[in-house]
Amino acid sequence: VQVVESGGGSVQSGGSLRLSCVVSGYGGNAPAMGWFRQAPGKEREGVAGISSDGTTDYADSVKGRFTISQDNAKNTLYLQMNSLKSEDTGMYYCVLDPLNVEAIKTHGVERWFGVIMEQPTLYWWGQGTQVTVSL
């Protein structure tokens, strides 16, 4: 399985970016997927998730500004980021989770974020794409 992110860049505060995550080589049941980010000197944190049935949920810090979506025909996950703030700066990672596929729908995304970070090596991650938001 390969997970490859793209779309990062440098923007001014208030700007927008759209991240993409292309998955190849995965042949299992519909997974849950999501976006995490990591700022320098900080722990990786969850941003948004989408369950196997398409239910979406977001971290409070990005609600109303970010939108997660997927195109199953293209095996691609997206993260549309609007009204970007300097605190959104960081490396953004896409994750594929074939184990907890309904957790976002049944327990909410914050609990799913915690499950993922308890044992991150159980899941497939991309290499990350850098987002830098300047004032």
C-alpha positions as a printed NumPy array, in Angstrom:
array([[  0.   ,   0.   ,   0.   ],
       [  1.219,   3.462,  -0.896],
       [ -0.168,   6.712,   0.457],
       [  1.067,   9.888,  -1.192],
       [  0.11 ,  13.421,  -0.194],
       [  0.468,  16.569,  -2.264],
       [ -0.833,  20.093,  -2.454],
       [  1.011,  21.759,   0.387],
       [  2.651,  25.14 ,   0.047],
       [  3.082,  28.582,   1.498],
       [  0.134,  30.953,   1.783],
       [ -0.753,  34.086,   3.658],
       [ -3.172,  34.093,   6.528],
       [ -6.732,  33.924,   5.218],
       [ -5.715,  31.971,   2.146],
       [ -6.715,  28.513,   0.954],
       [ -5.055,  25.252,  -0.021],
       [ -6.351,  21.869,  -1.112],
       [ -4.393,  18.806,  -0.099],
       [ -4.688,  15.508,  -1.945],
       [ -3.864,  11.981,  -0.836],
       [ -3.668,   9.214,  -3.423],
       [ -3.859,   5.61 ,  -2.26 ],
       [ -2.592,   2.711,  -4.353],
       [ -2.279,  -0.998,  -3.731],
       [ -5.082,  -1.262,  -1.186],
       [ -7.597,  -3.988,  -1.9  ],
       [ -9.43 ,  -4.415,   1.394],
       [-12.825,  -3.264,   2.597],
       [-13.681,   0.427,   2.644],
       [-11.357,   2.006,   5.224],
       [-11.587,   5.03 ,   7.422],
       [ -9.217,   7.795,   6.402],
       [ -8.093,  11.06 ,   7.81 ],
       [ -5.656,  13.916,   8.053],
       [ -3.236,  14.626,  10.857],
       [ -0.713,  17.428,  11.218],
       [  2.45 ,  18.062,  13.161],
       [  3.98 ,  21.437,  13.918],
       [  7.664,  21.762,  14.833],
       [  8.233,  20.743,  18.427],
       [  4.67 ,  19.526,  18.883],
       [  2.958,  16.171,  18.847],
       [  1.035,  14.953,  15.839],
       [ -2.64 ,  15.873,  16.109],
       [ -5.765,  14.884,  14.274],
       [ -7.439,  17.316,  11.909],
       [-10.282,  15.505,  10.14 ],
       [-11.591,  12.038,   9.499],
       [-13.998,  10.21 ,   7.227],
       [-15.49 ,   6.837,   8.069],
       [-16.093,   3.974,   5.683],
       [-19.658,   5.169,   5.035],
       [-18.607,   8.746,   4.342],
       [-19.392,  10.26 ,   7.739],
       [-17.053,  13.182,   8.342],
       [-15.927,  14.922,  11.492],
       [-13.357,  17.518,  12.448],
       [-11.16 ,  18.764,  15.225],
       [-12.722,  21.815,  16.869],
       [ -9.826,  23.986,  15.741],
       [-10.694,  23.516,  12.063],
       [-14.477,  23.15 ,  12.075],
       [-16.11 ,  25.507,   9.619],
       [-12.817,  26.108,   7.791],
       [-11.666,  22.683,   6.567],
       [-13.568,  20.109,   4.527],
       [-12.555,  16.498,   4.087],
       [-13.845,  14.567,   1.079],
       [-12.983,  11.608,  -1.075],
       [-13.253,  10.474,  -4.665],
       [-13.436,   6.702,  -4.565],
       [-13.101,   6.405,  -8.333],
       [ -9.729,   8.152,  -8.089],
       [ -8.705,   6.546,  -4.778],
       [ -8.081,  10.07 ,  -3.557],
       [ -8.748,  11.84 ,  -0.269],
       [ -8.883,  15.627,  -0.128],
       [ -8.633,  18.315,   2.494],
       [ -9.917,  21.718,   1.465],
       [ -8.486,  24.305,   3.83 ],
       [ -9.954,  27.808,   3.879],
       [ -9.376,  30.828,   6.106],
       [ -5.971,  29.499,   7.   ],
       [ -4.274,  30.754,  10.144],
       [ -0.636,  30.764,  11.187],
       [ -1.416,  28.055,  13.725],
       [ -2.379,  25.737,  10.858],
       [  1.282,  25.583,   9.856],
       [  2.749,  22.1  ,   9.933],
       [  3.389,  18.878,   8.1  ],
       [  0.115,  17.296,   7.045],
       [ -0.203,  13.528,   6.901],
       [ -2.837,  11.282,   5.388],
       [ -3.657,   8.012,   7.15 ],
       [ -5.523,   4.911,   5.979],
       [ -7.193,   2.846,   8.694],
       [ -8.625,  -0.53 ,   7.699],
       [ -9.362,  -1.541,  11.311],
       [-11.651,   1.079,  12.883],
       [-13.734,   1.829,   9.826],
       [-16.898,   2.979,  11.624],
       [-15.339,   4.528,  14.71 ],
       [-15.708,   8.097,  13.474],
       [-19.434,   7.572,  12.96 ],
       [-20.082,   5.686,  16.188],
       [-17.676,   7.363,  18.614],
       [-16.667,  10.669,  17.036],
       [-13.435,  11.777,  15.465],
       [-11.612,  12.764,  18.651],
       [-11.759,   9.204,  19.946],
       [-10.64 ,   7.918,  16.551],
       [ -7.672,  10.299,  16.609],
       [ -6.701,   8.81 ,  19.965],
       [ -7.014,   5.244,  18.718],
       [ -4.801,   6.007,  15.747],
       [ -2.102,   7.68 ,  17.837],
       [ -2.046,   4.851,  20.414],
       [ -0.551,   2.51 ,  17.818],
       [  0.268,   4.536,  14.703],
       [  2.355,   1.756,  13.161],
       [ -0.809,  -0.297,  12.628],
       [ -1.919,   2.08 ,   9.889],
       [ -0.668,   3.325,   6.546],
       [  0.727,   6.858,   6.458],
       [  2.022,   9.082,   3.718],
       [  5.272,  10.996,   3.845],
       [  3.541,  14.301,   4.522],
       [  3.124,  17.598,   2.736],
       [  4.218,  20.895,   4.283],
       [  1.765,  23.729,   4.858],
       [  3.132,  27.113,   5.89 ],
       [  0.813,  30.005,   6.711],
       [  2.377,  33.409,   7.179],
       [  0.858,  36.406,   8.876]])
